[in-house]
Structures are given as structure tokens and as C-alpha cells.
């Protein structure tokens, strides 16, 4: 079947059918008539024909560092909630936290001729910035602030600063920090900066040196808690950059016979199920991950609809979760 035949069966014009499939405006009456014919006949428009005609694939590429992550899952759900309503499909690329793979996937997505790209960023190198700039399609970055690009990110610094102050107010004075690599500006550099400035502001400058770098895994949190203890001696609180690191740290401490949180208070970030399921739940930070995905997808849709779109940077807030 073709559009003309659908139009004849529905009693409308071919232009109305075209607008229906391209999400243009038509009256509810005509929309219902066309939809009835489509359902009865099982008609599906040819994607290849639409691509040739409109020069659009109605696909967007989404590059993420991993899929076994509550935060990434929430971001992707937010993106999907927008793109599905616009009848776009999502091509997901997973890099396993490898910045080089991010570059490879950006190159591949360019070749596949997606209409736009959303990059959930970790380490943004000069090569990342060059490639994003040279992409022939709109791109939005999530999770990292990147000047000159549309991006949605979180207040990682202020969140960690607030959590550290919260712990200090509880009377804990021997703090340690388990963080991520500094090349990751958001989770690594900004969250550590929040911890360091909070302890310095409390007159405990030496505590800023009580930090180790972990990977985004439970096993690494466990291992780095052992390293932190060996380096810094007895601690009464540990601030972690992620919930996964915190859960690993708690496992190590309890295996050493140390009571958590009575002897050592451990905090995380991400407000994941892991934080809620630990007994008792540990304090964490809630970030609006799903909202960041929604906003990023809306930015991308706007860029696809208009030729000239203002560059927009959105910084989202946070909420401390007591545990």
C-alpha cells in the first residue's frame, strides 16, 4: 500500500496522511480516520523511503559509559521518554568507561548518519571536544559541563561540600575520602574539591590529603577502603564519590569488625537501590538523573527542529538523603 491508498480508504487527502506520519498538524477527526485504516491494514511507512525523502533517519545515537549503573539507567529512561513520543529510535553504544571507545563510537555514529547524538560523558579530552565540534549533526553532553556545547550536568561540587559539612556537624572529625580519577571533571575533580574545601573550611586542612582513587566498582571500594585505612589510621567517617564505592568500603569495614555507622560513618552519592538496601541505609546524595536525560533529549529535539539554536548549559541541583 501507499499513501494515496491509505488516503482513499480514510476519506482524507494524501497530504493529511503525509502530515500524520510526519507528526504534522491534522484535525483529531482525520487523525482518528487514518489511524483506524493503519490499524486495520497493518500499514507501516517505509523507513528507507522516508530517509531518502527527508534526509533524516529518525534515529539518535546515545553513548554511555556502562549499563550496569542505576544512574545511567535513569538517564537513559529520561531520554527514551522524550524520543519515543517523537517517534525517534535510539541507538545505544556502551563504552565500558573507556574514553577511547567514546571517540570510536562517535565516529561510528557519524558514519551511520544518525540525526543527533547524546553523549553521557566521563573523561572529555581535547579530542572529544574536537570531534563533538566537527560532528555534522547536533550533539548534547550529559553529566559534564562543556563550554561551547549544549550540556546538562549536576552540582557535584556543592553536593559533596554539603554532605561533608553534614558529616562534620555530626561530630565526626577524622574523615577520609574515596573518589574517582581527576580526569573525570564531575565525579572526580569536582566532588573531591567539595570534600577538600569543606574540611579546610572547618579548620581541618590535613584531612584534604586523606584521599584515594577508586574505580566505579564494589571491589574497588573494598580495596581502596583498606588502602585508606592503612594510610590514614583510624577514621570516624568516609565520604565516597559513589554509592558503589561506599558499599564496598562498608563491606571491608564490617569484615574488620568495625561497626558502621556507629564507629565509622560512610556516605555515598547517587541515591541508588544499593544505598537503600544496605542495613542500615547509608547517607547519600540524590541527583536528578532522569531529568537530565529528559532535558538533554528535549535540547536535541529542539536542535533537530530548528536550524539556529542557542547553546544552553543547565546545572541541576541535588538533595541529601539521610539514610
C-alpha positions as CSV (number, residue, x, y, z in Angstrom):
1,X,0.0,0.0,0.0
2,X,1.0,3.6,-0.4
3,X,-0.1,7.0,1.0
4,X,-2.7,7.5,-1.8
5,X,-4.4,4.3,-1.0
6,X,-4.4,5.0,2.7
7,X,-5.9,8.4,2.0
8,X,-8.7,6.9,-0.2
9,X,-9.7,4.4,2.5
10,X,-9.7,7.0,5.2
11,X,-11.5,9.6,3.1
12,X,-8.8,12.2,3.5
13,X,-6.2,13.8,1.3
14,X,-2.7,12.4,0.7
15,X,-1.3,15.5,2.3
16,X,-3.2,14.7,5.5
17,X,-1.8,11.2,5.6
18,X,1.7,12.6,5.0
19,X,1.3,15.0,7.9
20,X,0.0,12.2,10.1
21,X,3.2,10.1,9.5
22,X,5.5,13.1,9.8
23,X,3.8,14.3,13.1
24,X,2.4,17.5,11.5
25,X,-0.9,19.1,12.5
26,X,-4.1,17.5,11.4
27,X,-7.6,17.5,13.0
28,X,-8.5,14.9,15.5
29,X,-11.2,13.6,13.2
30,X,-8.8,13.0,10.4
31,X,-6.2,11.6,12.7
32,X,-8.7,9.0,14.0
33,X,-9.8,8.0,10.5
34,X,-6.2,7.5,9.3
35,X,-5.3,5.6,12.5
36,X,-8.2,3.3,12.0
37,X,-7.1,2.4,8.5
38,X,-3.5,1.9,9.6
39,X,-4.6,-0.5,12.4
40,X,-6.9,-2.4,10.1
41,X,-4.4,-2.8,7.3
42,X,-1.2,-3.1,9.3
43,X,0.4,-0.5,7.1
44,X,3.9,0.7,8.1
45,X,5.7,3.5,6.2
46,X,9.0,2.6,4.6
47,X,11.8,3.9,6.7
48,X,14.2,3.8,3.8
49,X,11.8,5.9,1.7
50,X,11.3,8.4,4.5
51,X,15.1,8.7,4.9
52,X,15.7,9.3,1.2
53,X,12.9,11.9,1.1
54,X,13.5,13.8,4.3
55,X,17.3,13.2,4.7
56,X,16.6,12.1,8.2
57,X,16.9,8.6,9.8
58,X,14.7,9.4,12.8
59,X,17.4,7.8,14.9
60,X,19.6,9.3,17.6
61,X,22.8,7.9,19.0
62,X,23.3,7.7,22.8
63,X,26.8,6.9,24.1
64,X,27.0,5.8,27.7
65,X,30.0,4.6,29.9
66,X,28.2,1.4,31.2
67,X,24.7,-0.1,31.5
68,X,25.1,-1.8,35.0
69,X,24.5,1.5,36.7
70,X,21.4,2.9,38.4
71,X,22.4,6.5,37.4
72,X,23.0,5.7,33.7
73,X,19.7,3.7,33.6
74,X,17.8,6.7,34.9
75,X,19.4,9.0,32.3
76,X,18.5,6.6,29.5
77,X,14.9,6.3,30.8
78,X,14.7,10.1,30.7
79,X,16.0,10.2,27.1
80,X,13.6,7.4,26.0
81,X,10.6,9.2,27.5
82,X,11.2,12.1,25.1
83,X,12.4,10.4,21.9
84,X,9.7,7.8,21.8
85,X,7.0,10.4,21.9
86,X,8.6,12.0,18.9
87,X,8.8,8.6,17.1
88,X,12.6,8.5,17.1
89,X,14.6,5.4,17.7
90,X,17.6,5.2,20.0
91,X,20.9,3.5,19.0
92,X,22.8,2.8,22.3
93,X,26.6,2.5,22.4
94,X,28.3,1.3,25.7
95,X,32.0,2.2,26.2
96,X,32.8,0.3,29.4
97,X,34.3,3.5,30.9
98,X,36.9,3.7,28.1
99,X,37.3,7.3,26.7
100,X,38.9,5.9,23.5
101,X,35.8,3.9,22.8
102,X,33.7,7.0,23.2
103,X,35.7,8.5,20.3
104,X,35.3,5.4,18.3
105,X,31.5,5.3,18.8
106,X,31.2,9.0,18.0
107,X,32.9,8.3,14.7
108,X,30.8,5.2,14.0
109,X,27.6,7.1,14.8
110,X,28.6,9.8,12.4
111,X,29.0,7.1,9.7
112,X,25.6,5.6,10.5
113,X,24.1,9.0,9.8
114,X,22.0,9.4,13.0
115,X,20.2,12.7,13.2
116,X,21.8,13.6,16.6
117,X,23.9,12.4,19.4
118,X,23.7,12.4,23.2
119,X,27.0,11.7,25.0
120,X,26.9,10.7,28.7
121,X,30.4,12.0,29.3
122,X,33.1,10.8,31.7
123,X,36.6,12.0,30.6
124,X,36.4,14.7,28.0
125,X,39.7,15.1,26.2
126,X,40.8,17.7,23.6
127,X,40.0,15.0,21.0
128,X,36.4,14.6,22.4
129,X,35.9,18.4,22.1
130,X,37.3,18.5,18.6
131,X,35.1,15.5,17.4
132,X,32.0,16.9,19.0
133,X,32.6,20.3,17.3
134,X,33.1,18.6,13.9
135,X,30.1,16.4,14.1
136,X,27.7,17.2,11.2
137,X,24.7,16.6,13.5
138,X,23.6,18.3,16.8
139,X,25.1,16.8,20.0
140,X,24.3,17.2,23.7
141,X,26.5,16.3,26.6
142,X,25.1,14.9,29.8
143,X,26.9,14.7,33.2
144,X,29.7,17.1,32.3
145,X,29.9,20.8,31.8
146,X,31.4,21.5,28.4
147,X,31.7,25.2,27.3
148,X,30.5,25.8,23.8
149,X,28.2,22.7,23.7
150,X,24.7,22.2,24.9
151,X,25.0,20.2,28.1
152,X,23.1,19.1,31.2
153,X,25.2,18.5,34.4
154,X,24.9,18.3,38.2
155,X,26.2,20.4,41.0
156,X,28.8,17.8,42.0
157,X,31.0,20.3,43.9
158,X,28.2,21.8,46.1
159,X,26.6,18.4,46.8
160,X,29.9,16.9,48.1
161,X,30.6,20.1,50.1
162,X,27.2,19.9,51.7
163,X,27.5,16.2,52.5
164,X,31.0,16.7,54.1
165,X,29.7,19.6,56.2
166,X,26.7,17.5,57.2
167,X,29.1,14.7,58.5
168,X,31.3,17.2,60.3
169,X,28.2,18.6,62.0
170,X,27.6,15.1,63.4
171,X,30.9,15.4,65.3
172,X,33.0,13.3,63.0
173,X,36.5,14.8,62.8
174,X,38.7,12.1,61.3
175,X,37.5,12.0,57.7
176,X,38.7,10.1,54.6
177,X,37.6,10.3,51.0
178,X,37.3,7.7,48.3
179,X,37.0,9.3,44.9
180,X,37.3,8.9,41.1
181,X,40.0,9.8,38.7
182,X,40.6,13.6,38.4
183,X,40.3,13.4,34.6
184,X,36.6,12.9,35.2
185,X,35.8,16.5,35.9
186,X,32.4,16.0,37.5
187,X,32.7,12.8,39.6
188,X,36.5,13.0,40.1
189,X,37.7,16.6,40.3
190,X,34.5,18.5,41.4
191,X,33.4,16.0,44.1
192,X,36.9,15.9,45.6
193,X,37.1,19.7,45.5
194,X,33.8,19.8,47.5
195,X,35.3,17.5,50.1
196,X,38.6,19.3,50.3
197,X,37.1,22.8,50.7
198,X,34.7,21.6,53.3
199,X,37.3,20.1,55.6
200,X,39.6,23.1,55.0
201,X,36.7,25.5,55.9
202,X,36.3,23.6,59.2
203,X,40.0,24.2,60.0
204,X,40.9,20.5,59.3
205,X,43.2,21.1,56.4
206,X,45.3,18.0,56.9
207,X,42.2,15.8,56.1
208,X,42.2,17.0,52.5
209,X,45.2,14.6,52.0
210,X,43.2,11.7,53.3
211,X,42.0,10.5,49.9
212,X,42.4,7.6,47.5
213,X,41.2,7.0,43.9
214,X,38.9,4.1,43.1
215,X,37.2,2.6,40.1
216,X,33.4,2.5,39.8
217,X,33.1,-1.0,41.3
218,X,32.2,-2.6,44.6
219,X,35.5,-4.5,44.6
220,X,37.5,-1.3,44.2
221,X,35.6,0.4,47.0
222,X,36.6,-2.5,49.2
223,X,40.2,-2.4,48.2
224,X,40.6,1.4,48.5
225,X,39.0,1.4,51.9
226,X,41.7,-1.0,53.0
227,X,44.3,1.3,51.4
228,X,42.8,4.4,53.1
229,X,42.8,2.7,56.5
230,X,46.5,1.7,56.1
231,X,47.5,5.2,55.1
232,X,45.5,7.3,57.4
233,X,44.9,5.2,60.5
234,X,41.6,5.1,62.4
235,X,38.9,7.2,60.7
236,X,35.4,8.0,62.0
237,X,33.8,8.9,58.6
238,X,34.5,8.2,54.9
239,X,33.0,10.3,52.1
240,X,32.6,8.3,48.9
241,X,32.1,9.7,45.4
242,X,29.6,7.0,44.5
243,X,27.2,4.6,46.3
244,X,29.1,1.6,44.8
245,X,32.3,2.7,46.3
246,X,30.6,3.3,49.6
247,X,29.1,-0.2,49.7
248,X,32.5,-1.7,49.0
249,X,34.0,0.3,51.8
250,X,31.3,-0.8,54.3
251,X,31.9,-4.4,53.4
252,X,35.6,-4.0,54.2
253,X,35.0,-2.2,57.5
254,X,32.5,-4.8,58.7
255,X,34.8,-7.6,57.9
256,X,37.4,-5.9,60.2
257,X,34.9,-5.9,63.0
258,X,34.3,-2.1,62.7
259,X,30.7,-1.0,63.3
260,X,29.1,1.1,60.6
261,X,27.8,3.7,61.2
262,X,28.5,3.7,64.9
263,X,32.3,3.7,64.7
264,X,32.7,4.8,61.1
265,X,30.0,6.7,59.1
266,X,30.2,6.0,55.4
267,X,28.4,8.2,52.8
268,X,27.8,7.7,49.1
269,X,26.4,9.6,46.1
270,X,23.7,8.6,43.6
271,X,20.7,7.5,45.8
272,X,20.8,4.0,44.3
273,X,19.0,0.9,45.4
274,X,22.3,-0.2,46.8
275,X,22.2,2.6,49.4
276,X,18.6,1.8,50.3
277,X,19.2,-2.0,50.7
278,X,22.3,-1.7,52.9
279,X,21.3,-2.3,56.6
280,X,21.1,0.3,57.8
281,X,20.8,2.5,54.6
282,X,23.8,4.9,54.4
283,X,23.5,8.7,53.7
284,X,23.8,9.5,50.0
285,X,23.1,12.3,47.5
286,X,20.1,12.3,45.1
287,X,20.8,13.7,41.7
288,X,18.1,14.3,39.1
289,X,19.5,11.8,36.6
290,X,16.2,11.0,34.8
291,X,15.5,14.8,34.5
292,X,19.0,15.3,33.0
293,X,18.1,12.7,30.3
294,X,14.7,14.4,29.6
295,X,16.3,17.8,29.3
296,X,19.1,16.6,27.1
297,X,16.7,14.9,24.7
298,X,14.5,18.0,24.6
299,X,17.5,20.1,23.8
300,X,18.4,17.7,21.0
301,X,14.8,17.6,19.6
302,X,14.8,21.4,19.6
303,X,18.1,21.4,17.7
304,X,16.7,19.0,15.2
305,X,13.6,21.2,14.7
306,X,15.4,24.5,14.3
307,X,18.5,25.4,12.4
308,X,19.7,28.1,14.8
309,X,19.5,27.1,18.5
310,X,21.2,28.9,21.3
311,X,23.8,27.0,23.2
312,X,22.4,26.0,26.6
313,X,24.1,24.8,29.8
314,X,21.8,23.5,32.5
315,X,23.1,22.8,36.0
316,X,20.8,20.7,38.1
317,X,20.6,20.6,41.9
318,X,20.8,17.8,44.4
319,X,19.2,16.6,47.7
320,X,20.9,15.0,50.7
321,X,19.3,11.7,51.7
322,X,19.9,10.9,55.3
323,X,19.8,7.1,55.1
